[in-house]
Amino acid sequence: MRVCVDIGGTKVAVSLSPPGSRELIHRRSQPTAKQGRPDAVARQILQMVDEACAEAGIDPALLERVGVSSAGPFVLKDGMIELATPNICGGMAGPARKLPNDWKTVPIEAPLRQRFAHVRVENDCVAALEAERRWGALQGIADCAYVTWSTGIGMGLCVDGRALRGKNGNAGHGGHTFVSDDDHHALCGCGNHGDLESLVAGNAIGRRFADRGFDGAESLLQAAREGHADAIGIVDALCRTMGRGLYNIVALLDLQRISLGGSVFWHHRDLLLPKLQAYVAGHLPALTAGVELVPAGLAEKVGDYAALALIDD
């Protein structure tokens, strides 16, 4: 059996996968641990692996291969990946973000290597990009990206058939780029004011628009669907900001197709996709003509398959 781990700012999911198979079995999901010692997430993962093995009737000691798809950014400590994830580590932006810890980083690779012989940790969008290129909507596309619009904003980037990673595996952190001067209530968990994630991410919408009657992405988008004029105006502005981020990576990398996933996008893709496509297509045809924005081919399972893609060889 192989172990597939998906770490996000909201939840952690663990699945087992038989050798030579794409099947994901004995899956379990829990809210991401954010209290106690900084190794709480690693201990949570190990406990969930043990629970999955007990359910499957497997000795955990026989497991050797683990793929971890995780929200970043990453930092290296003694050559091992630790998470500096703004929606997990409360020590980055401080008390204003109201996370129940003061962690600056979260050790992941080192604790898992104490148990497992082979551990591969990648940014969740780089891993999702790999999965989408292998099994999803980016098959056969050499210049492409996977973008998640969820609790946070992330991007996995591919040029000339090669996924971009960077010095610490952080290439594609477009959520922490600046695309607007609007920083009203826009404190990102990384400490930035007014970056893309602080403006449009799922966890930003409630903070920015609660005083206008929308306590989160779901209430806002549902109101827009029902014709609420204020909600429609906000959604249009969010799509303009997100569209700028997508246009920027097309302009920088000369991409052909972008696959989109994440909870905010996925549950309202019929509403959001045309707005995003129109924004990208509305600028500099020499760069944007023929560029496609498409829903993730792996749908809501892209995170689980992302982890599997890391160890499926």
Secondary structure, DSSP 8 states (H G I E B T S, - for coil): -EEEEEE-SSEEEEEEE-TT----EEEEEEE---SSSTTHHHHHHHHHHHHHHHHHT--GGG--EEEEEE-S-EEEETTEEEE--TTT-TTTT-GGG--S---S-EE-HHHHHTT-SEEEEEEHHHHHHHHHHHHSTTTT-SSEEEEEESSSEEEEEEETTEE---TTS-TT-GGGSB--S--TT-B-TTS-BSBHHHHHSHHHHHHHHGGGT--SHHHHHHHHHTT-HHHHHHHHHHHHHHHHHHHHHHHHH--SEEEEESHHHHTTHHHHHHHHHHHHHTS-HHHHTT-EEEE-TTGGGHHHHHHHHTT--
